[in-house]
Amino acid sequence: VTTTSVPCAVACASIDLLVSTPWEARVGAIEQQLAEQLRPCADSVAVADVRVLGAIGVVEMKQPIDMRKAQARLASMGVWLRPFGKLLYTMPPFVISDADVKKIADGMRAVIEDAEHSQS
């Protein structure tokens, strides 16, 4: 056994697990839910753009996100996201429940609301 055989075996098992599930349908469901729950955020004065592609949801803010404040707010809601510059994004696992996708979207909306209040 070499140092690369174990990680390769794990990777192969992970791929086998993925292809044995209806992952494509799940990604489509995540995409639909993220779009439904995040697209209305585009109406916020603090938001520059909202993008959803597959299981990726991105809210681009007009101003850089205060990462410490945003992470504290999200953590208080039981959500872990890592804002990057002006981007607040999620790339949830394909096995995520609808309830947890909603929880993430709720957290993203809370960060947007905080940004709106800090602009006024």
C-alpha positions, -999 to +999 in steps of 0.1 A: +000+000+000+014+033-010+005+067+004-017+074-026-036+041-028-059+049+002-069+084-010-075+069-045-097+042-030-117+067-010-121+089-042-133+059-062-158+049-034-170+085-033-176+085-071-194+051-068-217+065-041-224+096-062-234+078-093-255+053-074-279+082-064-302+104-084-277+133-080-287+151-112-323+153-100-312+165-066-290+192-081-319+204-102-341+205-071-315+225-052-311+249-081-349+255-083-351+261-046-322+284-045-336+304-074-370+307-058-356+318-025-327+340-036-339+357-068-362+381-049-330+394-031-321+411-064-347+438-055-326+449-025-308+482-027-278+464-012-276+437-039-259+441-073-268+406-087-281+372-078-269+341-097-279+305-094-264+277-114-269+241-104-263+238-067-245+271-065-262+303-053-244+336-053-256+370-041-233+398-052-235+428-029-229+464-040-205+469-011-179+445+004-194+423+031-183+428+067-172+392+070-170+391+108-205+406+112-219+384+085-204+352+099-216+360+134-251+366+121-251+334+100-236+313+129-263+326+152-288+311+127-270+278+125-255+285+090-219+285+080-210+305+049-178+323+041-184+357+024-157+367-001-154+404-009-188+414-022-199+378-027-221+357-004-224+323-019-234+287-011-223+254-026-243+229-005-238+192-007-261+173-030-275+154+000-288+186+017-324+186+028-349+212+015-352+225+050-315+231+052-314+249+018-341+271+032-321+277+063-291+288+042-313+311+020-328+326+052-293+333+065-283+349+032-314+371+033-305+381+069-271+393+058-287+413+030-311+429+055-283+438+078-265+454+049-296+474+040-299+487+075-262+497+076-267+517+044-296+537+058 
